């Protein structure tokens, strides 16, 4: 017979594992992108000043990597409360009202992200057959950062929404306190 209580920890642990995997792989994608950008820029600067030759494709490639970094980094930033926010109203309200306000904010942010994902897909389709000037890459592949990054941001929001709505707290990141900035 179906036992809901016995199935809840398993489904919760699967969700927790998926959320942990999302955080892990998202962070590593960001680390790799930033590392590759740094190496390319440093090598290009050294090449320009030591050998008098610059690689024209490096500037374009790193620009596109920066676009991907921005959109892939939005979700992990959201998890720790690193985006700009005005929270004076939520702090001034009674606890129950503040929870309702935070739930409304999560719903609004989710709706906006879903709308932007949809528009991002349309933009990718529009730009798919346009080529970048130096590398000849499809600009649609560059702009895939928008729907992919925002979908990941929505998944990150889902991972922290319950705790933020109920307690008003984000995840803790060692060495980073967005409230202190």
N, CA and C atoms as an extended XYZ file, in Angstrom:
543
Properties=species:S:1:pos:R:3:atomname:S:1:resname:S:1:resid:I:1 pbc="F F F"
N         0.839       -1.172        0.000 N   UNK     1
C         0.000        0.000        0.000 CA  UNK     1
C         0.889        1.241        0.000 C   UNK     1
N         0.414        2.314       -0.587 N   UNK     2
C         1.154        3.566       -0.711 CA  UNK     2
C         1.260        4.252        0.641 C   UNK     2
N         2.487        4.538        1.050 N   UNK     3
C         2.715        5.222        2.315 CA  UNK     3
C         3.367        6.563        2.012 C   UNK     3
N         2.614        7.629        2.159 N   UNK     4
C         3.104        8.951        1.796 CA  UNK     4
C         4.262        9.396        2.688 C   UNK     4
N         4.194        9.095        3.958 N   UNK     5
C         5.267        9.503        4.866 CA  UNK     5
C         6.586        8.815        4.518 C   UNK     5
N         6.518        7.569        4.107 N   UNK     6
C         7.747        6.852        3.753 CA  UNK     6
C         8.338        7.375        2.454 C   UNK     6
N         7.487        7.879        1.553 N   UNK     7
C         7.982        8.356        0.267 CA  UNK     7
C         8.499        9.790        0.321 C   UNK     7
N         8.079       10.563        1.302 N   UNK     8
C         8.464       11.960        1.371 CA  UNK     8
C         9.973       12.157        1.525 C   UNK     8
N        10.674       11.462        2.453 N   UNK     9
C        12.111       11.684        2.562 CA  UNK     9
C        12.864       11.329        1.289 C   UNK     9
N        12.438       10.279        0.592 N   UNK    10
C        13.112        9.880       -0.634 CA  UNK    10
C        12.959       10.964       -1.693 C   UNK    10
N        11.729       11.448       -1.868 N   UNK    11
C        11.525       12.482       -2.874 CA  UNK    11
C        12.225       13.764       -2.467 C   UNK    11
N        12.244       14.073       -1.166 N   UNK    12
C        12.944       15.257       -0.693 CA  UNK    12
C        14.438       15.115       -0.909 C   UNK    12
N        14.977       13.929       -0.634 N   UNK    13
C        16.410       13.752       -0.828 CA  UNK    13
C        16.778       13.806       -2.308 C   UNK    13
N        15.906       13.342       -3.174 N   UNK    14
C        16.168       13.449       -4.611 CA  UNK    14
C        16.179       14.902       -5.055 C   UNK    14
N        15.240       15.674       -4.543 N   UNK    15
C        15.191       17.105       -4.857 CA  UNK    15
C        16.435       17.797       -4.310 C   UNK    15
N        16.820       17.445       -3.081 N   UNK    16
C        18.015       18.035       -2.477 CA  UNK    16
C        19.270       17.659       -3.269 C   UNK    16
N        19.346       16.415       -3.724 N   UNK    17
C        20.498       15.992       -4.527 CA  UNK    17
C        20.529       16.717       -5.865 C   UNK    17
N        19.370       16.862       -6.491 N   UNK    18
C        19.306       17.595       -7.766 CA  UNK    18
C        19.700       19.050       -7.565 C   UNK    18
N        19.250       19.637       -6.468 N   UNK    19
C        19.596       21.030       -6.169 CA  UNK    19
C        21.096       21.167       -5.913 C   UNK    19
N        21.665       20.235       -5.172 N   UNK    20
C        23.115       20.265       -4.921 CA  UNK    20
C        23.903       20.092       -6.214 C   UNK    20
N        23.426       19.207       -7.086 N   UNK    21
C        24.097       19.013       -8.376 CA  UNK    21
C        24.014       20.276       -9.221 C   UNK    21
N        22.860       20.929       -9.194 N   UNK    22
C        22.705       22.189       -9.934 CA  UNK    22
C        23.711       23.218       -9.451 C   UNK    22
N        23.821       23.385       -8.146 N   UNK    23
C        24.765       24.350       -7.582 CA  UNK    23
C        26.198       23.969       -7.951 C   UNK    23
N        26.539       22.709       -7.805 N   UNK    24
C        27.901       22.244       -8.094 CA  UNK    24
C        28.291       22.512       -9.545 C   UNK    24
N        27.460       22.055      -10.481 N   UNK    25
C        27.796       22.191      -11.899 CA  UNK    25
C        27.707       23.626      -12.378 C   UNK    25
N        26.785       24.403      -11.822 N   UNK    26
C        26.687       25.808      -12.196 CA  UNK    26
C        27.954       26.551      -11.758 C   UNK    26
N        28.401       26.279      -10.552 N   UNK    27
C        29.627       26.929      -10.059 CA  UNK    27
C        30.834       26.527      -10.894 C   UNK    27
N        30.938       25.244      -11.239 N   UNK    28
C        32.085       24.813      -12.036 CA  UNK    28
C        32.053       25.398      -13.437 C   UNK    28
N        30.876       25.532      -14.014 N   UNK    29
C        30.776       26.177      -15.331 CA  UNK    29
C        31.272       27.613      -15.248 C   UNK    29
N        30.916       28.304      -14.176 N   UNK    30
C        31.382       29.682      -13.984 CA  UNK    30
C        32.892       29.740      -13.774 C   UNK    30
N        33.410       28.824      -12.983 N   UNK    31
C        34.856       28.792      -12.736 CA  UNK    31
C        35.616       28.567      -14.038 C   UNK    31
N        35.144       27.623      -14.831 N   UNK    32
C        35.816       27.322      -16.100 CA  UNK    32
C        35.738       28.516      -17.045 C   UNK    32
N        34.559       29.118      -17.164 N   UNK    33
C        34.413       30.275      -18.058 CA  UNK    33
C        35.336       31.423      -17.650 C   UNK    33
N        35.358       31.751      -16.372 N   UNK    34
C        36.195       32.863      -15.908 CA  UNK    34
C        37.676       32.519      -16.084 C   UNK    34
N        38.057       31.285      -15.813 N   UNK    35
C        39.454       30.884      -15.983 CA  UNK    35
C        39.884       30.956      -17.445 C   UNK    35
N        39.051       30.459      -18.337 N   UNK    36
C        39.383       30.508      -19.769 CA  UNK    36
C        39.458       31.956      -20.246 C   UNK    36
N        38.515       32.795      -19.802 N   UNK    37
C        38.567       34.212      -20.181 CA  UNK    37
C        39.862       34.850      -19.704 C   UNK    37
N        40.239       34.583      -18.461 N   UNK    38
C        41.458       35.175      -17.910 CA  UNK    38
C        42.689       34.735      -18.689 C   UNK    38
N        42.780       33.441      -18.974 N   UNK    39
C        43.932       32.930      -19.717 CA  UNK    39
C        43.988       33.553      -21.115 C   UNK    39
N        42.859       33.589      -21.805 N   UNK    40
C        42.842       34.157      -23.160 CA  UNK    40
C        43.255       35.626      -23.167 C   UNK    40
N        42.731       36.398      -22.235 N   UNK    41
C        43.069       37.823      -22.194 CA  UNK    41
C        44.537       38.024      -21.846 C   UNK    41
N        45.035       37.281      -20.867 N   UNK    42
C        46.439       37.419      -20.470 CA  UNK    42
C        47.367       37.023      -21.612 C   UNK    42
N        47.075       35.904      -22.260 N   UNK    43
C        47.912       35.465      -23.391 CA  UNK    43
C        47.857       36.490      -24.519 C   UNK    43
N        46.694       37.055      -24.784 N   UNK    44
C        46.571       38.044      -25.850 CA  UNK    44
C        47.340       39.322      -25.515 C   UNK    44
N        47.302       39.752      -24.268 N   UNK    45
C        48.047       40.950      -23.861 CA  UNK    45
C        49.547       40.697      -23.972 C   UNK    45
N        49.999       39.547      -23.488 N   UNK    46
C        51.427       39.210      -23.588 CA  UNK    46
C        51.839       39.140      -25.057 C   UNK    46
N        51.029       38.502      -25.863 N   UNK    47
C        51.339       38.385      -27.290 CA  UNK    47
C        51.413       39.762      -27.953 C   UNK    47
N        50.495       40.646      -27.580 N   UNK    48
C        50.471       41.977      -28.186 CA  UNK    48
C        51.715       42.772      -27.830 C   UNK    48
N        52.125       42.753      -26.551 N   UNK    49
C        53.240       43.593      -26.114 CA  UNK    49
C        54.609       42.945      -26.286 C   UNK    49
N        54.680       41.621      -26.270 N   UNK    50
C        55.970       40.951      -26.415 CA  UNK    50
C        56.277       40.650      -27.883 C   UNK    50
N        55.264       40.147      -28.611 N   UNK    51
C        55.483       39.730      -29.988 CA  UNK    51
C        54.903       40.692      -31.011 C   UNK    51
N        54.183       41.700      -30.554 N   UNK    52
C        53.593       42.670      -31.470 CA  UNK    52
C        52.444       42.101      -32.284 C   UNK    52
N        51.852       41.022      -31.822 N   UNK    53
C        50.736       40.402      -32.550 CA  UNK    53
C        49.577       40.155      -31.591 C   UNK    53
N        48.408       40.583      -31.984 N   UNK    54
C        47.206       40.366      -31.187 CA  UNK    54
C        46.273       39.422      -31.933 C   UNK    54
N        45.613       38.558      -31.199 N   UNK    55
C        44.640       37.650      -31.799 CA  UNK    55
C        43.273       38.332      -31.804 C   UNK    55
N        42.755       38.679      -32.959 N   UNK    56
C        41.502       39.436      -33.005 CA  UNK    56
C        40.291       38.657      -32.492 C   UNK    56
N        40.346       37.355      -32.528 N   UNK    57
C        39.206       36.553      -32.103 CA  UNK    57
C        39.053       36.491      -30.590 C   UNK    57
N        40.126       36.791      -29.832 N   UNK    58
C        40.079       36.688      -28.377 CA  UNK    58
C        39.076       37.676      -27.794 C   UNK    58
N        39.076       38.896      -28.286 N   UNK    59
C        38.165       39.913      -27.753 CA  UNK    59
C        36.714       39.500      -27.961 C   UNK    59
N        36.413       38.980      -29.133 N   UNK    60
C        35.039       38.559      -29.415 CA  UNK    60
C        34.656       37.323      -28.595 C   UNK    60
N        35.539       36.362      -28.523 N   UNK    61
C        35.244       35.137      -27.770 CA  UNK    61
C        35.047       35.434      -26.288 C   UNK    61
N        35.910       36.275      -25.709 N   UNK    62
C        35.765       36.592      -24.293 CA  UNK    62
C        34.518       37.431      -24.025 C   UNK    62
N        34.121       38.259      -24.961 N   UNK    63
C        32.873       39.020      -24.804 CA  UNK    63
C        31.683       38.062      -24.722 C   UNK    63
N        31.667       37.061      -25.577 N   UNK    64
C        30.563       36.097      -25.554 CA  UNK    64
C        30.612       35.231      -24.294 C   UNK    64
N        31.829       34.913      -23.834 N   UNK    65
C        31.956       34.176      -22.581 CA  UNK    65
C        31.447       35.012      -21.412 C   UNK    65
N        31.674       36.317      -21.467 N   UNK    66
C        31.197       37.202      -20.404 CA  UNK    66
C        29.667       37.233      -20.378 C   UNK    66
N        29.038       37.202      -21.540 N   UNK    67
C        27.574       37.136      -21.598 CA  UNK    67
C        27.090       35.862      -20.915 C   UNK    67
N        27.709       34.737      -21.247 N   UNK    68
C        27.335       33.473      -20.626 CA  UNK    68
C        27.594       33.506      -19.118 C   UNK    68
N        28.703       34.091      -18.707 N   UNK    69
C        29.033       34.175      -17.286 CA  UNK    69
C        27.984       34.985      -16.536 C   UNK    69
N        27.547       36.086      -17.123 N   UNK    70
C        26.540       36.924      -16.464 CA  UNK    70
C        25.242       36.161      -16.249 C   UNK    70
N        24.779       35.458      -17.278 N   UNK    71
C        23.502       34.754      -17.147 CA  UNK    71
C        23.618       33.483      -16.311 C   UNK    71
N        24.744       32.785      -16.404 N   UNK    72
C        24.923       31.597      -15.559 CA  UNK    72
C        25.178       31.971      -14.102 C   UNK    72
N        25.688       33.166      -13.868 N   UNK    73
C        25.969       33.609      -12.510 CA  UNK    73
C        24.784       34.216      -11.786 C   UNK    73
N        23.712       34.500      -12.505 N   UNK    74
C        22.541       35.124      -11.875 CA  UNK    74
C        21.906       34.206      -10.828 C   UNK    74
N        21.833       32.915      -11.102 N   UNK    75
C        21.215       31.976      -10.175 CA  UNK    75
C        21.982       31.811       -8.873 C   UNK    75
N        23.283       31.513       -8.928 N   UNK    76
C        24.044       31.417       -7.678 CA  UNK    76
C        24.040       32.724       -6.882 C   UNK    76
N        24.014       33.847       -7.569 N   UNK    77
C        23.937       35.133       -6.887 CA  UNK    77
C        22.606       35.280       -6.164 C   UNK    77
N        21.534       34.834       -6.819 N   UNK    78
C        20.212       34.879       -6.205 CA  UNK    78
C        20.156       34.020       -4.949 C   UNK    78
N        20.810       32.870       -4.978 N   UNK    79
C        20.776       31.932       -3.839 CA  UNK    79
C        21.282       32.568       -2.553 C   UNK    79
N        22.247       33.476       -2.660 N   UNK    80
C        22.845       34.071       -1.463 CA  UNK    80
C        22.326       35.486       -1.203 C   UNK    80
N        21.336       35.915       -1.978 N   UNK    81
C        20.772       37.249       -1.788 CA  UNK    81
C        21.676       38.348       -2.286 C   UNK    81
N        22.451       38.064       -3.315 N   UNK    82
C        23.427       39.020       -3.819 CA  UNK    82
C        22.907       40.032       -4.813 C   UNK    82
N        21.659       39.910       -5.247 N   UNK    83
C        21.097       40.904       -6.163 CA  UNK    83
C        20.612       42.119       -5.375 C   UNK    83
N        20.571       43.234       -6.032 N   UNK    84
C        20.107       44.457       -5.389 CA  UNK    84
C        18.653       44.286       -4.965 C   UNK    84
N        18.360       44.670       -3.735 N   UNK    85
C        16.999       44.540       -3.223 CA  UNK    85
C        16.743       45.616       -2.177 C   UNK    85
N        15.505       46.024       -2.112 N   UNK    86
C        15.061       46.942       -1.063 CA  UNK    86
C        14.110       46.136       -0.189 C   UNK    86
N        14.520       45.900        1.045 N   UNK    87
C        13.730       45.023        1.907 CA  UNK    87
C        13.174       45.718        3.142 C   UNK    87
N        13.117       47.036        3.129 N   UNK    88
C        12.634       47.764        4.300 CA  UNK    88
C        11.160       47.481        4.591 C   UNK    88
N        10.339       47.331        3.555 N   UNK    89
C         8.924       47.030        3.785 CA  UNK    89
C         8.772       45.665        4.446 C   UNK    89
N         9.461       44.673        3.927 N   UNK    90
C         9.388       43.332        4.503 CA  UNK    90
C         9.852       43.291        5.943 C   UNK    90
N        10.851       44.092        6.271 N   UNK    91
C        11.350       44.128        7.644 CA  UNK    91
C        10.403       44.871        8.580 C   UNK    91
N         9.635       45.804        8.033 N   UNK    92
C         8.722       46.599        8.848 CA  UNK    92
C         7.402       45.875        9.117 C   UNK    92
N         7.067       44.906        8.285 N   UNK    93
C         5.793       44.196        8.428 CA  UNK    93
C         5.857       43.145        9.532 C   UNK    93
N         4.690       42.781       10.084 N   UNK    94
C         4.657       41.630       10.999 CA  UNK    94
C         5.102       40.370       10.248 C   UNK    94
N         5.551       39.368       10.997 N   UNK    95
C         6.129       38.163       10.386 CA  UNK    95
C         5.204       37.506        9.372 C   UNK    95
N         3.936       37.352        9.695 N   UNK    96
C         3.001       36.686        8.773 CA  UNK    96
C         2.832       37.501        7.490 C   UNK    96
N         2.698       38.796        7.625 N   UNK    97
C         2.549       39.661        6.443 CA  UNK    97
C         3.823       39.659        5.601 C   UNK    97
N         4.965       39.630        6.274 N   UNK    98
C         6.242       39.596        5.556 CA  UNK    98
C         6.366       38.312        4.746 C   UNK    98
N         5.892       37.194        5.303 N   UNK    99
C         5.923       35.925        4.558 CA  UNK    99
C         5.055       36.023        3.299 C   UNK    99
N         3.873       36.609        3.429 N   UNK   100
C         2.999       36.778        2.262 CA  UNK   100
C         3.648       37.683        1.219 C   UNK   100
N         4.308       38.735        1.678 N   UNK   101
C         4.999       39.631        0.755 CA  UNK   101
C         6.126       38.897        0.029 C   UNK   101
N         6.904       38.108        0.779 N   UNK   102
C         7.992       37.354        0.145 CA  UNK   102
C         7.450       36.315       -0.835 C   UNK   102
N         6.331       35.695       -0.510 N   UNK   103
C         5.707       34.738       -1.439 CA  UNK   103
C         5.262       35.450       -2.713 C   UNK   103
N         4.699       36.638       -2.558 N   UNK   104
C         4.297       37.430       -3.728 CA  UNK   104
C         5.514       37.796       -4.576 C   UNK   104
N         6.598       38.163       -3.924 N   UNK   105
C         7.827       38.515       -4.643 CA  UNK   105
C         8.355       37.307       -5.414 C   UNK   105
N         8.366       36.142       -4.791 N   UNK   106
C         8.820       34.918       -5.476 CA  UNK   106
C         7.934       34.637       -6.683 C   UNK   106
N         6.625       34.794       -6.520 N   UNK   107
C         5.706       34.559       -7.639 CA  UNK   107
C         5.957       35.554       -8.771 C   UNK   107
N         6.186       36.815       -8.422 N   UNK   108
C         6.436       37.834       -9.448 CA  UNK   108
C         7.774       37.588      -10.161 C   UNK   108
N         8.803       37.272       -9.399 N   UNK   109
C        10.110       36.998      -10.006 CA  UNK   109
C        10.015       35.770      -10.908 C   UNK   109
N         9.297       34.757      -10.463 N   UNK   110
C         9.109       33.555      -11.286 CA  UNK   110
C         8.403       33.891      -12.590 C   UNK   110
N         7.346       34.690      -12.512 N   UNK   111
C         6.601       35.078      -13.721 CA  UNK   111
C         7.479       35.881      -14.670 C   UNK   111
N         8.280       36.773      -14.118 N   UNK   112
C         9.178       37.576      -14.958 CA  UNK   112
C        10.227       36.680      -15.611 C   UNK   112
N        10.809       35.758      -14.839 N   UNK   113
C        11.807       34.844      -15.406 CA  UNK   113
C        11.206       33.992      -16.511 C   UNK   113
N        10.005       33.472      -16.304 N   UNK   114
C         9.348       32.653      -17.337 CA  UNK   114
C         9.102       33.483      -18.588 C   UNK   114
N         8.675       34.727      -18.416 N   UNK   115
C         8.458       35.610      -19.569 CA  UNK   115
C         9.764       35.869      -20.318 C   UNK   115
N        10.825       36.108      -19.556 N   UNK   116
C        12.124       36.370      -20.183 CA  UNK   116
C        12.701       35.132      -20.860 C   UNK   116
N        12.435       33.968      -20.289 N   UNK   117
C        12.871       32.721      -20.933 CA  UNK   117
C        12.189       32.605      -22.285 C   UNK   117
N        10.890       32.848      -22.300 N   UNK   118
C        10.120       32.783      -23.549 CA  UNK   118
C        10.661       33.777      -24.574 C   UNK   118
N        10.871       35.018      -24.153 N   UNK   119
C        11.418       36.031      -25.062 CA  UNK   119
C        12.839       35.675      -25.492 C   UNK   119
N        13.610       35.085      -24.581 N   UNK   120
C        14.970       34.664      -24.925 CA  UNK   120
C        14.979       33.598      -25.997 C   UNK   120
N        14.032       32.665      -25.930 N   UNK   121
C        13.929       31.627      -26.964 CA  UNK   121
C        13.600       32.270      -28.312 C   UNK   121
N        12.695       33.233      -28.300 N   UNK   122
C        12.364       33.929      -29.541 CA  UNK   122
C        13.570       34.688      -30.089 C   UNK   122
N        14.347       35.293      -29.198 N   UNK   123
C        15.529       36.035      -29.619 CA  UNK   123
C        16.583       35.094      -30.204 C   UNK   123
N        16.743       33.930      -29.597 N   UNK   124
C        17.685       32.932      -30.112 CA  UNK   124
C        17.277       32.522      -31.525 C   UNK   124
N        15.989       32.256      -31.717 N   UNK   125
C        15.506       31.873      -33.042 CA  UNK   125
C        15.744       32.985      -34.061 C   UNK   125
N        15.547       34.228      -33.650 N   UNK   126
C        15.766       35.371      -34.528 CA  UNK   126
C        17.235       35.496      -34.937 C   UNK   126
N        18.133       35.285      -33.973 N   UNK   127
C        19.560       35.508      -34.219 CA  UNK   127
C        20.307       34.258      -34.673 C   UNK   127
N        19.621       33.124      -34.796 N   UNK   128
C        20.306       31.858      -35.067 CA  UNK   128
C        21.146       31.897      -36.343 C   UNK   128
N        20.673       32.526      -37.379 N   UNK   129
C        21.386       32.505      -38.663 CA  UNK   129
C        22.253       33.737      -38.876 C   UNK   129
N        22.373       34.576      -37.863 N   UNK   130
C        23.300       35.704      -37.938 CA  UNK   130
C        24.655       35.243      -37.424 C   UNK   130
N        25.717       35.715      -38.070 N   UNK   131
C        27.062       35.280      -37.678 CA  UNK   131
C        27.820       36.411      -37.004 C   UNK   131
N        28.668       36.028      -36.059 N   UNK   132
C        29.524       37.009      -35.404 CA  UNK   132
C        30.582       37.478      -36.399 C   UNK   132
N        31.054       38.714      -36.274 N   UNK   133
C        31.947       39.278      -37.290 CA  UNK   133
C        33.289       38.583      -37.449 C   UNK   133
N        33.937       38.207      -36.361 N   UNK   134
C        35.293       37.656      -36.456 CA  UNK   134
C        35.278       36.131      -36.487 C   UNK   134
N        34.578       35.515      -35.556 N   UNK   135
C        34.600       34.059      -35.418 CA  UNK   135
C        33.628       33.351      -36.354 C   UNK   135
N        32.621       34.054      -36.826 N   UNK   136
C        31.622       33.424      -37.682 CA  UNK   136
C        30.689       32.498      -36.931 C   UNK   136
N        30.605       32.676      -35.600 N   UNK   137
C        29.707       31.867      -34.782 CA  UNK   137
C        28.271       32.326      -34.969 C   UNK   137
N        27.357       31.407      -34.804 N   UNK   138
C        25.943       31.761      -34.806 CA  UNK   138
C        25.654       32.592      -33.564 C   UNK   138
N        25.090       33.784      -33.757 N   UNK   139
C        24.754       34.613      -32.609 CA  UNK   139
C        23.633       33.985      -31.783 C   UNK   139
N        22.844       33.132      -32.405 N   UNK   140
C        21.817       32.412      -31.657 CA  UNK   140
C        22.428       31.546      -30.569 C   UNK   140
N        23.595       30.950      -30.860 N   UNK   141
C        24.271       30.135      -29.845 CA  UNK   141
C        24.794       31.005      -28.705 C   UNK   141
N        25.207       32.205      -29.030 N   UNK   142
C        25.646       33.129      -27.989 CA  UNK   142
C        24.456       33.513      -27.119 C   UNK   142
N        23.334       33.824      -27.757 N   UNK   143
C        22.155       34.281      -27.019 CA  UNK   143
C        21.385       33.146      -26.347 C   UNK   143
N        21.817       31.909      -26.551 N   UNK   144
C        21.250       30.803      -25.768 CA  UNK   144
C        21.514       31.008      -24.278 C   UNK   144
N        22.491       31.851      -23.972 N   UNK   145
C        22.780       32.161      -22.576 CA  UNK   145
C        21.548       32.717      -21.874 C   UNK   145
N        20.732       33.451      -22.590 N   UNK   146
C        19.541       34.051      -21.988 CA  UNK   146
C        18.538       32.998      -21.517 C   UNK   146
N        17.984       32.156      -22.386 N   UNK   147
C        17.013       31.188      -21.867 CA  UNK   147
C        17.633       30.135      -20.947 C   UNK   147
N        18.863       29.718      -21.224 N   UNK   148
C        19.496       28.708      -20.363 CA  UNK   148
C        19.808       29.297      -18.994 C   UNK   148
N        20.429       30.462      -18.974 N   UNK   149
C        20.771       31.100      -17.704 CA  UNK   149
C        19.559       31.444      -16.869 C   UNK   149
N        18.502       31.922      -17.518 N   UNK   150
C        17.301       32.284      -16.768 CA  UNK   150
C        16.529       31.054      -16.299 C   UNK   150
N        16.591       29.973      -17.061 N   UNK   151
C        15.986       28.716      -16.598 CA  UNK   151
C        16.729       28.212      -15.366 C   UNK   151
N        18.055       28.302      -15.384 N   UNK   152
C        18.835       27.912      -14.215 CA  UNK   152
C        18.545       28.838      -13.033 C   UNK   152
N        18.372       30.123      -13.307 N   UNK   153
C        18.025       31.068      -12.245 CA  UNK   153
C        16.682       30.705      -11.621 C   UNK   153
N        15.722       30.316      -12.459 N   UNK   154
C        14.422       29.877      -11.955 CA  UNK   154
C        14.573       28.627      -11.082 C   UNK   154
N        15.443       27.716      -11.493 N   UNK   155
C        15.697       26.513      -10.692 CA  UNK   155
C        16.370       26.874       -9.365 C   UNK   155
N        17.301       27.820       -9.392 N   UNK   156
C        17.938       28.276       -8.153 CA  UNK   156
C        16.908       28.945       -7.248 C   UNK   156
N        16.014       29.727       -7.832 N   UNK   157
C        14.953       30.361       -7.053 CA  UNK   157
C        14.091       29.301       -6.366 C   UNK   157
N        13.757       28.259       -7.111 N   UNK   158
C        12.966       27.171       -6.525 CA  UNK   158
C        13.720       26.516       -5.366 C   UNK   158
N        15.041       26.461       -5.469 N   UNK   159
C        15.842       25.839       -4.420 CA  UNK   159
C        15.904       26.631       -3.126 C   UNK   159
N        15.731       27.944       -3.195 N   UNK   160
C        15.830       28.767       -1.978 CA  UNK   160
C        14.506       29.419       -1.588 C   UNK   160
N        13.490       29.293       -2.401 N   UNK   161
C        12.239       30.022       -2.177 CA  UNK   161
C        11.588       29.678       -0.842 C   UNK   161
N        11.519       28.412       -0.529 N   UNK   162
C        10.815       28.010        0.700 CA  UNK   162
C        11.470       28.617        1.939 C   UNK   162
N        12.784       28.518        2.014 N   UNK   163
C        13.498       29.063        3.169 CA  UNK   163
C        13.373       30.581        3.208 C   UNK   163
N        13.463       31.218        2.060 N   UNK   164
C        13.381       32.677        2.035 CA  UNK   164
C        11.975       33.150        2.388 C   UNK   164
N        10.970       32.465        1.870 N   UNK   165
C         9.598       32.869        2.183 CA  UNK   165
C         9.314       32.681        3.672 C   UNK   165
N         9.659       31.538        4.223 N   UNK   166
C         9.303       31.250        5.612 CA  UNK   166
C        10.183       31.979        6.625 C   UNK   166
N        11.489       32.081        6.360 N   UNK   167
C        12.411       32.662        7.345 CA  UNK   167
C        13.006       34.002        6.930 C   UNK   167
N        12.889       34.337        5.653 N   UNK   168
C        13.504       35.570        5.164 CA  UNK   168
C        15.008       35.456        5.042 C   UNK   168
N        15.514       34.219        4.916 N   UNK   169
C        16.955       33.985        4.855 CA  UNK   169
C        17.352       33.329        3.533 C   UNK   169
N        18.533       33.706        3.068 N   UNK   170
C        19.115       33.077        1.887 CA  UNK   170
C        20.150       32.069        2.340 C   UNK   170
N        20.762       31.385        1.382 N   UNK   171
C        21.847       30.464        1.713 CA  UNK   171
C        23.060       31.250        2.165 C   UNK   171
N        23.891       30.605        2.951 N   UNK   172
C        25.137       31.209        3.405 CA  UNK   172
C        26.260       30.781        2.466 C   UNK   172
N        27.074       31.740        2.061 N   UNK   173
C        28.253       31.444        1.246 CA  UNK   173
C        29.480       31.899        2.018 C   UNK   173
N        30.413       30.985        2.244 N   UNK   174
C        31.624       31.340        2.995 CA  UNK   174
C        32.353       32.496        2.327 C   UNK   174
N        32.682       33.494        3.123 N   UNK   175
C        33.436       34.623        2.624 CA  UNK   175
C        32.618       35.650        1.867 C   UNK   175
N        31.300       35.494        1.839 N   UNK   176
C        30.468       36.450        1.111 CA  UNK   176
C        29.229       36.764        1.928 C   UNK   176
N        29.082       38.039        2.251 N   UNK   177
C        27.899       38.496        2.964 CA  UNK   177
C        27.305       39.658        2.187 C   UNK   177
N        26.262       39.395        1.378 N   UNK   178
C        25.696       40.473        0.559 CA  UNK   178
C        25.094       41.594        1.396 C   UNK   178
N        24.715       41.306        2.635 N   UNK   179
C        24.138       42.342        3.499 CA  UNK   179
C        25.190       43.331        3.959 C   UNK   179
N        26.465       42.938        3.932 N   UNK   180
C        27.545       43.804        4.393 CA  UNK   180
C        28.023       44.749        3.299 C   UNK   180
N        27.554       44.563        2.081 N   UNK   181
C        28.039       45.407        0.991 CA  UNK   181
C        27.412       46.766        0.987 C   UNK   181
